[in-house]
Amino acid sequence: MISPAEHDTIAVALQRAAQTYDDLPLLAVPGHAQRAYHPQGLSISYRDAEHRVAELAARYRGAGYGVGHRVGLFLENRPEHMLHKLALNSVGACCVPINGDYRESELAYVIEHSRMDLVVALAARRPHLDAAMRGLREAPPVTEFESFEQGPARARRPATDATPGADCPASILYTSGTTGQPKGCVLSHRYELAAGAWYARQGHLARMREGCERLYNPLPLFHVNASILSFYCMLLSGGCQVQGERFHPARWWPEVCESGATIVHYLGVIVPMLLHQPASPLDRAHSVRFGVGAGVEPQLHRVFEERFGFPLLELWGMTEIVRVLIDNVPPRQVGTRAFGRAQPGLDVRVVDEEGHEVAAGQPGEMLLRHDATEPRKDFFSGYFDDPQATEAAWQGGWFHTGDIVTRDETGMLHFVDRRKNIIRRSGENIAAAEVEALLLSHPQVEQAAVLAVRDELREEEVLACIVPVAGAGTSRAVDAAARAALARSLFDFCRERLAYYKAPGWILFRDELPTTGTQKLQKHRIFPKGSDPRDAPGIVDLRPLKKRG
């Protein structure tokens, strides 16, 4: 197994992996006749990947790209995304993956905020991309993926003459924050390699067998899970990442079985979908040793393991630090939201609102650091162009996750709740403030409060509590048809301007919302303690309308 040195770059790691693992497969795509790319499937060896990356890197370098440049990749879940990322990192450029579900305003924000120097995009995405960039002050050039062999558009500014190093930015991944606009997490070469090496070393029930594992991951490559955590674990251990297009319950077991997957990555939303599938011989015809993910509902944890015959190892991680904690040491605490214990190289504190340690079993915010000497080692480099937010997250030498956990007498950590104002739906982080800001721009909305409500299938769903402008005629006394009509109008307004998963799944109209003396919303007072907001009289269920596309 390859152990990267602290000064190694991604290019060095790829070269060593190609020398070590040669003709073993690094990337694979399951066959699927209806898919637009590689319908017969694809397998790329370590040596072949090194050659393809070198060819791509030569084209980027020849067009003037290098250290200091940021290049957006709009390639969805194609394996070529990873080859282009490796090539960009080889020349010292930074990769900015683009979320294919972004609406035009969201896409424009990320392009402008990251100051992209180039976008490499699928031809099918070009109209969407052009529309998003129409109003930008300085739009980057676009090179279509299908014509990349002719070379990318030339860089408009020169690269710096610096040599790529371990601290050089390898990726900027955008993650929702509480301010309403996504924050760009800058991840260095060292971060990405350290994340993969950490995962590869976890052992016990998550033991990686060198040169043997095939890790099936249908999660999006614009997230840290597939593009960094699992990919670099495979690269450093001689394994193969089997990259699915998207999760689909009907394709999961055929692809897992046909690909020979030994490890699967999941989200909590995937578990009930698979359990709802009819029993099949494929339920036990697979080669899976374990699954790794987060968010399985406690009551489904053991049910899943007994039906499908392998353990689901719950973990905790976030874009800022995906050196994960994981419940992989027997005996596990199945069905308790346990996700592991602190380890050397990842210190943990659980504190109250004043920063004092809480007693065992009591909820508190989880704080992290590498150790007392180097607290930020192998964490993200910072939020792009936002040093204030970076330092605020590192108060007192500890990274403040904003996640509420408990720690029992054995040191086992249990997840309790998400940070305030962040809604976690099917693995996507949604900033309530972003949805609120859009709703408040609607001419019929006077006040808006967006909250998370529990959802049996998707973990959490978006609930918007709306005070309409005077005369809108949607008080609770008005008939259901009027409420439904305005609710649908607001939903469509959001759906046209935001990624589909951010639109409200529930809308409730109120005559007023509780506020402080300074007119700050008091969301905790909107519903009585212990009540289920979904049972509120007059609430409108819009979840059937939330579909991708």
C-alpha positions in Angstrom: 0.0 0.0 0.0 1.3 3.4 -0.9 1.9 5.9 1.9 2.3 9.4 0.5 4.9 11.6 2.0 3.8 15.0 3.3 5.5 16.8 0.4 4.1 14.5 -2.3 1.8 15.9 -5.0 -1.1 14.1 -6.7 1.1 13.7 -9.8 3.8 11.9 -7.7 1.2 9.7 -6.1 -0.3 8.8 -9.5 3.2 7.9 -10.9 4.0 5.7 -7.9 0.6 4.0 -8.1 1.1 3.3 -11.9 4.5 1.8 -11.2 3.2 -0.3 -8.3 -0.1 -1.5 -9.7 0.5 -1.3 -13.4 -2.3 -3.2 -15.2 -4.7 -3.5 -12.3 -7.9 -1.5 -12.9 -8.2 2.0 -11.3 -11.5 3.2 -12.8 -14.5 1.2 -14.1 -17.9 2.1 -15.4 -20.7 -0.6 -15.3 -22.3 -1.3 -18.6 -25.7 0.2 -19.2 -27.2 0.2 -22.7 -29.3 3.3 -22.2 -26.5 5.5 -20.9 -25.2 8.2 -23.2 -21.5 7.3 -22.5 -19.7 4.0 -22.4 -22.9 1.9 -22.7 -20.8 -1.3 -22.9 -18.9 -0.4 -19.7 -15.3 0.7 -19.3 -12.2 -0.3 -17.4 -9.1 1.9 -17.2 -5.9 0.5 -15.7 -3.4 2.4 -13.6 -0.9 2.5 -16.4 -3.5 3.5 -18.9 -4.7 6.2 -16.6 -1.2 7.6 -16.2 -0.8 7.8 -20.0 -4.2 9.4 -20.5 -3.5 11.9 -17.8 -0.1 12.8 -19.3 -1.8 13.4 -22.7 -4.4 15.7 -21.1 -1.8 17.5 -19.0 0.2 18.2 -22.1 -2.8 19.8 -23.8 -3.5 22.0 -20.7 0.1 22.9 -20.4 0.4 23.7 -24.1 -2.6 26.1 -23.8 -0.8 27.9 -20.9 -2.5 26.5 -17.8 -0.6 25.9 -14.6 -0.3 27.0 -11.1 -2.7 29.8 -10.2 -5.4 28.8 -12.7 -8.8 27.4 -11.7 -10.7 25.3 -14.2 -14.3 24.3 -14.0 -15.3 20.7 -14.9 -18.9 20.2 -16.0 -18.5 16.5 -16.9 -21.1 15.0 -14.6 -20.1 11.5 -13.3 -18.1 10.4 -16.3 -14.8 8.8 -15.5 -13.1 11.4 -17.7 -13.9 13.9 -14.9 -11.3 12.2 -12.7 -8.7 12.0 -15.6 -9.1 15.7 -16.3 -8.8 16.5 -12.6 -5.6 14.5 -12.3 -4.3 16.2 -15.4 -5.1 19.7 -14.1 -3.5 18.9 -10.7 -0.4 17.5 -12.6 0.2 21.0 -14.2 -0.6 22.7 -10.9 -4.0 24.0 -11.8 -7.0 23.8 -9.5 -10.1 21.8 -10.4 -13.6 23.3 -9.6 -16.2 20.6 -10.1 -19.6 21.9 -11.2 -22.9 20.6 -9.8 -25.0 19.5 -12.7 -28.2 20.4 -10.7 -27.4 24.1 -10.4 -29.8 26.6 -11.9 -28.4 29.5 -13.9 -28.1 31.9 -11.0 -26.3 29.3 -8.8 -24.0 28.3 -11.7 -23.2 32.0 -12.4 -22.3 32.6 -8.8 -19.8 29.7 -8.6 -18.2 30.6 -11.9 -17.8 34.2 -10.9 -16.9 33.6 -7.2 -14.2 31.1 -8.0 -12.9 33.3 -10.9 -12.7 30.3 -13.2 -10.1 30.7 -16.0 -11.7 28.0 -18.2 -14.7 25.6 -18.2 -14.5 22.2 -19.8 -18.1 21.1 -20.3 -20.2 18.5 -22.1 -21.7 19.9 -25.3 -25.2 19.1 -23.9 -24.5 21.5 -21.0 -23.3 24.3 -23.3 -26.7 26.1 -23.6 -27.2 26.1 -19.8 -23.7 27.3 -19.3 -23.9 30.1 -21.9 -27.2 31.3 -20.3 -25.6 31.4 -16.9 -22.6 33.4 -18.0 -24.5 35.9 -20.1 -24.6 38.5 -17.4 -21.1 38.0 -16.0 -18.7 40.8 -16.1 -15.9 38.5 -17.3 -17.0 35.1 -18.4 -14.3 32.4 -18.8 -13.8 30.6 -22.1 -15.5 27.3 -22.6 -14.1 24.2 -24.3 -16.5 21.4 -25.1 -15.4 18.0 -23.8 -16.1 16.3 -27.1 -13.6 18.5 -28.9 -10.9 18.7 -26.2 -8.4 16.7 -28.3 -8.0 19.8 -30.4 -6.8 21.6 -27.2 -8.5 23.8 -24.7 -9.0 27.5 -25.2 -5.8 29.4 -24.4 -5.3 30.8 -21.0 -6.0 34.5 -20.8 -3.5 35.1 -18.1 -0.1 33.4 -17.5 0.4 30.8 -14.9 2.7 31.6 -12.1 6.3 30.2 -12.3 5.8 28.3 -9.0 6.4 24.6 -8.9 3.3 22.6 -7.8 3.7 21.5 -4.2 1.7 19.6 -1.6 0.1 22.8 -0.4 -1.0 23.8 -3.9 -4.8 23.9 -4.3 -6.0 20.8 -6.0 -9.8 21.4 -5.8 -12.3 24.0 -4.7 -15.5 22.3 -3.7 -18.6 24.5 -3.0 -20.6 23.6 0.1 -23.6 25.4 1.6 -23.0 27.8 4.6 -25.3 29.7 6.9 -24.9 32.9 5.0 -27.1 31.7 2.1 -24.4 31.6 -0.6 -22.1 28.5 -1.0 -18.6 28.7 0.3 -15.7 27.4 -1.7 -13.6 24.9 0.3 -10.0 25.0 -0.9 -8.5 21.5 -0.7 -4.7 21.0 -1.2 -2.9 18.1 -2.8 -1.9 17.1 0.8 -5.4 17.2 2.0 -6.7 14.9 -0.8 -3.9 12.3 -0.4 -4.1 12.4 3.4 -7.9 11.7 3.2 -7.4 8.7 1.0 -4.5 7.3 3.0 -6.5 7.8 6.3 -9.4 5.8 4.9 -7.2 3.1 3.6 -5.6 2.6 7.0 -8.8 2.3 9.1 -8.7 -1.5 9.2 -10.9 -3.8 11.2 -14.2 -4.2 9.4 -13.1 -1.5 6.9 -9.8 -3.3 6.1 -8.6 -2.5 2.6 -6.9 -5.5 0.8 -4.2 -4.2 -1.4 -4.9 -4.7 -5.1 -8.2 -6.4 -4.4 -11.0 -4.0 -3.7 -13.6 -2.7 -6.1 -15.5 0.2 -4.6 -18.9 1.0 -6.1 -19.7 4.6 -5.7 -22.7 6.2 -7.5 -22.4 9.5 -5.6 -21.7 12.7 -7.6 -18.1 13.6 -8.5 -18.7 17.2 -7.5 -18.8 16.0 -3.9 -15.9 15.1 -1.7 -17.1 11.5 -1.1 -16.5 10.1 -4.6 -13.9 12.4 -6.0 -11.6 12.4 -3.1 -12.4 10.1 -0.2 -13.0 6.9 -2.1 -11.0 7.6 -5.2 -7.7 8.3 -3.4 -8.2 5.4 -1.1 -8.4 3.2 -4.2 -5.5 4.9 -5.9 -3.2 4.4 -2.8 -4.2 0.8 -2.2 -4.4 -0.6 -5.7 -8.1 -0.8 -5.8 -10.7 0.2 -8.4 -13.4 2.8 -8.2 -16.5 1.6 -9.9 -18.2 4.9 -10.8 -21.9 4.8 -11.2 -23.8 7.5 -13.2 -26.3 8.2 -10.5 -28.0 6.1 -7.8 -31.0 4.2 -9.1 -32.6 1.5 -7.0 -33.3 -0.8 -9.9 -29.7 -0.6 -11.2 -27.9 -0.8 -7.9 -27.8 -4.6 -7.4 -27.2 -5.5 -11.1 -24.3 -3.0 -11.3 -22.9 -4.1 -7.9 -23.0 -7.7 -8.8 -21.8 -7.4 -12.4 -18.9 -5.1 -11.4 -17.7 -7.5 -8.7 -17.9 -4.7 -6.1 -16.5 -5.5 -2.7 -17.3 -2.2 -1.1 -20.2 0.1 -1.6 -20.7 3.8 -0.6 -24.2 4.9 0.4 -26.3 7.7 1.7 -29.1 7.3 4.3 -31.7 7.8 1.6 -30.4 4.8 -0.4 -31.2 2.3 2.4 -35.0 2.5 2.4 -35.1 2.6 -1.4 -33.2 -0.6 -1.6 -35.3 -2.2 1.1 -38.5 -1.2 -0.8 -37.3 -3.2 -3.8 -38.8 -6.7 -4.3 -36.7 -9.6 -2.9 -34.3 -10.9 -5.5 -31.6 -13.5 -5.9 -29.2 -10.5 -6.3 -29.8 -9.6 -2.7 -27.2 -12.1 -1.8 -25.4 -12.8 -5.1 -23.0 -9.9 -4.6 -19.4 -9.9 -3.3 -19.8 -6.8 -1.0 -17.8 -7.0 2.2 -19.0 -3.8 3.7 -20.8 -0.5 3.0 -19.6 2.9 4.1 -21.9 5.9 4.4 -23.9 8.1 6.7 -27.5 8.7 7.7 -29.0 5.2 7.9 -32.2 5.4 9.9 -31.6 3.5 13.2 -34.6 1.2 12.8 -33.5 0.2 9.3 -29.8 -0.5 10.1 -30.1 -4.1 11.3 -32.9 -4.8 8.9 -30.7 -3.9 5.9 -27.7 -5.9 7.2 -29.8 -9.0 7.8 -31.4 -8.9 4.4 -28.3 -8.1 2.3 -25.6 -9.8 4.4 -23.0 -7.1 5.0 -22.4 -4.4 7.6 -23.2 -0.7 7.0 -20.3 1.2 8.6 -21.5 4.7 9.6 -19.0 7.5 9.3 -18.8 11.2 9.9 -17.0 13.6 7.5 -17.5 17.0 5.8 -15.8 18.8 3.0 -13.7 20.8 5.3 -12.3 17.6 6.8 -13.0 14.2 5.1 -10.4 12.4 7.2 -13.4 10.4 8.4 -14.5 9.0 11.8 -16.0 5.6 11.3 -17.7 2.8 13.4 -15.7 0.0 12.1 -14.4 -1.8 15.3 -16.5 -4.6 16.6 -18.7 -4.7 18.5 -20.5 -2.0 16.6 -23.4 -0.1 18.0 -25.9 -0.8 15.2 -29.0 1.4 15.0 -27.7 4.1 17.4 -26.2 6.7 15.0 -22.7 5.8 16.3 -19.9 6.9 13.9 -16.7 6.1 15.7 -14.2 7.5 18.2 -11.4 10.1 18.2 -8.1 8.7 16.9 -4.5 10.0 16.9 -4.5 12.6 14.2 -8.1 13.6 14.8 -8.8 15.0 18.3 -12.4 15.6 19.3 -14.1 17.8 21.9 -17.9 18.0 22.6 -18.8 21.4 24.1 -21.8 23.4 25.1 -22.6 26.9 23.8 -20.0 28.4 26.2 -17.3 26.1 24.9 -17.2 23.9 28.0 -16.9 20.1 27.7 -20.2 18.4 28.3 -20.7 15.2 30.3 -20.9 11.8 28.7 -24.2 11.3 27.0 -25.0 15.0 26.9 -25.4 16.7 23.5 -22.9 19.4 22.4 -21.2 20.7 19.3 -18.3 18.6 17.9 -15.0 20.4 17.6 -12.0 18.9 15.7 -8.3 19.4 15.2 -5.3 17.3 14.1 -3.5 17.8 17.4 -2.4 20.5 19.8 0.9 21.2 17.9 -0.6 21.3 14.3 -4.3 21.8 14.7 -5.0 22.5 11.0 -2.8 19.8 9.5 -4.6 18.0 6.7 -7.7 20.1 7.0 -9.0 22.3 4.2 -6.8 25.2 3.4 -9.6 27.7 4.0 -12.7 29.2 2.4 -11.9 30.7 -1.0 -11.6 34.5 -0.7 -13.2 34.4 2.8 -10.5 34.5 5.5 -12.9 35.8 8.1 -15.2 32.8 7.7 -12.1 30.5 7.8 -10.9 32.0 11.1 -14.4 32.0 12.6 -14.6 28.3 11.9 -11.3 27.8 13.8 -12.0 29.7 17.0 -9.7 28.7 19.8 -7.6 26.4 17.7 -10.5 23.9 17.0 -12.6 23.5 13.9 -16.2 24.1 14.8 -18.3 21.6 12.9 -21.7 23.0 14.0 -22.9 19.4 14.3 -24.4 18.2 17.5 -23.3 14.9 18.9 -23.1 12.9 22.1 -20.1 10.9 23.4 -20.6 8.0 25.7 -18.4 6.6 28.4 -16.4 4.5 25.9 -15.7 7.5 23.7 -18.1 6.5 21.0 -19.6 9.5 19.2 -23.3 9.5 18.2 -24.8 12.0 15.7 -27.7 14.0 17.1 -28.5 16.9 14.8 -27.3 19.1 12.0 -26.0 22.7 12.3 -28.6 25.4 12.5 -30.1 26.6 9.2 -28.7 23.7 7.2 -31.1 21.2 5.7 -29.7 17.8 4.7 -31.8 16.3 1.9 -30.6 13.1 0.2 -26.9 14.0 0.9 -27.2 17.6 -0.3 -26.7 20.5 2.1 -29.2 23.3 1.6 -28.8 26.7 3.2 -32.1 27.9 4.5 -31.0 31.5 4.2 -30.5 31.0 0.4 -34.1 29.7 -0.1 -35.5 32.4 2.3 -33.8 35.2 0.3 -35.3 33.9 -2.9 -38.8 33.6 -1.5 -38.6 37.1 -0.1 -38.0 38.4 -3.6 -41.4 37.1 -4.7 -44.0 39.9 -4.9 -46.6 38.0 -2.8 -44.2 37.1 0.1 -43.8 39.4 3.1 -41.9 37.1 5.5 -40.4 33.7 5.0 -38.8 31.2 7.4 -37.3 28.0 6.0 -36.7 25.0 8.2 -35.8 21.3 8.1 -38.5 18.7 8.8 -37.9 15.1 9.0 -38.5 12.9 5.9 -38.7 9.2 6.1 -37.1 8.7 2.7 -34.7 11.7 2.2 -33.6 12.3 5.8 -34.8 15.9 5.8 -37.1 18.1 3.6 -37.5 21.8 3.1 -40.4 23.5 4.8 -41.2 27.1 4.0 -43.4 29.1 6.4 -44.8 32.1 4.5 -46.5 35.3 5.6 -48.1 36.6 2.4 -48.4 40.3 1.6 -51.7 41.9 2.6 -54.4 41.0 0.2 -52.8 37.8 -1.1 -55.8 35.9 0.4 -54.0 32.9 1.9 -54.6 33.1 5.6 -55.6 29.8 7.3 -59.2 30.8 7.0 -59.2 30.8 3.2 -60.1 27.6 1.3 -57.5 25.0 0.5 -57.6 25.8 -3.2 -56.3 29.3 -2.7 -53.5 28.0 -0.5 -52.6 25.3 -3.0 -52.5 27.8 -5.9 -50.2 30.2 -4.2 -48.0 27.4 -2.8 -47.6 26.0 -6.4 -46.7 29.5 -7.6 -44.0 29.8 -5.0 -42.7 26.3 -5.6 -42.4 27.0 -9.4 -40.7 30.3 -8.6 -38.1 28.5 -6.6 -37.8 25.5 -8.9 -37.0 27.8 -11.9 -34.2 29.5 -10.0 -32.7 26.9 -7.7 -31.5 23.3 -7.9 -34.6 21.1 -7.7 -33.7 19.7 -4.3 -33.7 23.2 -2.7 -37.3 24.0 -3.6 -39.8 23.7 -0.7 -41.3 20.3 -0.2 -43.8 21.7 2.2 -45.3 25.2 2.4 -47.3 26.6 5.3 -49.0 30.0 5.3 -49.2 32.0 8.6 -50.6 35.3 9.5 -47.4 36.2 11.3 -44.1 34.7 12.4 -42.5 35.1 15.8 -39.7 37.6 16.0 -37.4 39.3 18.5 -37.6 43.0 19.3 -35.1 43.6 16.5 -37.3 41.6 14.1 -35.0 38.6 14.0 -37.0 35.5 13.3 -37.4 33.0 16.1 -37.8 29.8 14.2 -37.9 27.7 17.4 -41.2 29.3 18.3 -43.0 28.7 15.1 -44.2 25.2 16.1 -45.0 24.0 19.7 -42.2 21.9 21.2 -42.6 18.2 20.3 -45.1 18.8 17.5 -44.6 17.6 14.0 -44.8 20.6 11.6 -46.1 18.3 8.8 -49.3 17.9 10.9 -50.0 21.7 10.9 -53.5 22.6 9.6 -53.4 23.9 6.1 -49.9 22.7 5.2 -49.4 22.0 1.5 -47.4 19.0 0.4 -45.3 19.7 -2.7 -42.9 16.8 -2.5 -44.3 14.9 -5.6 -43.3 18.0 -7.7 -39.6 17.8 -6.6 -38.0 16.0 -9.5 -34.7 16.4 -11.3 -34.8 17.8 -14.8 
